[in-house]
Amino acid sequence: MELRTLRAFVEVVRQGGFSEAAKVVFTTQSAVSKAVRQLEDELGLPLLNRIGHRTTLTDAGEVVYRRALAVLAGRDDLVAELAELRGLSRGTLRLGLPPIGNDVLFAPLFAAFRSRYPGIEIKLVEQGAKRLEEVVLSGEVDLGVSLLPAPEVFEWQSVRREPIHVLLPAGHPLEGRKTAQLAGLKDNPFILFESGFALNSVIQDACRAAGFEPEIVARSSQINFIIELVAAGLGVGFLPRMIAEQRSRAGVSHALVVDPSMEWHMAWIWRRGGYLSHAVRAWLDLAGGEPSSKS
């Protein structure tokens, strides 16, 4: 079993097809198809259901995909550790950041890190927190940002805790209030982030705890657009307090959500037991924050 065949298989799953996977691994579609067939022949089981231009995982494919992610991540750890043994003075730090809060929380940290370690190049991936968990597990990034509680496969270091505020359009019955009970919003259409944003789960879980399922009328990955949709009267939105206060706009007010309250607890995450390079350790030391317990 070769790493290149595992890589090809993993990218077919991630990208949803052979042609897109070929672009990622810089080869032809036929070469990717051949690599996956070779892997299936070697294992003696079909790994993909091929339905037209779509592919889905078989039960065996689910197992192989999960294991392949771990193998490929281990290979990246090996390369990084050996590079440090060779005493390389330059390196790369790969970080995964979410669109929510990264400008406020991380821009000063980037400047401080660059000042201390000018030989380290920082490469960024920007995705929602759920997608970032996937790329951390696969080894595509060294550290990612997600919301706590994180799955047990990760260790973490706290970044920031903030309560959630609801964004209200002008003329809303709750306009001017400092707090808003979540149950009192059940008849309002909700404007949420795109799928893959962990904040959605925080909001929807709290709604279920309050006894209702929200009506979702729009989704966006852009904070400013969500605020504009609220201003236009389409529905109510939700942001961590820090960001709601920073992105103030005439015609949109915000109030602390209570009963139940909601918390946005952001943390750096990495694979439990994974190798942490000197660059990663330096970043975490500079960032500070409450660490998870180690196992």
Buried (B, 14 or more C-beta within 10 A) or exposed (E): EEEEBBBBBBBBBBBBBBBBBBEBBEBEBEBBBBBBBBBBEEBEBBBBEEEEEEBEBBEBBEBBBEEBBBBBBBBBBEEBEEBBEEEEEEBEBBBBBBBBBBEEBBEEBBEEBEEEBEEBEBEEBEBBBBBBBBBBBBBBBBBBBBBBEBEEBBBBBBBBBBBBBBBBBEEBEBEEBEBBBBBBBBEBBBBBBEEBBBBBEBBBEBBEEBEEEBEBBBBBBEBEEBBBBBBEEBBBBBBBBBBBEEBEEEBBBBBBBBEBEBBBBBBBBBBBEBBBBBBBEBBBEEBEEEEBEEE
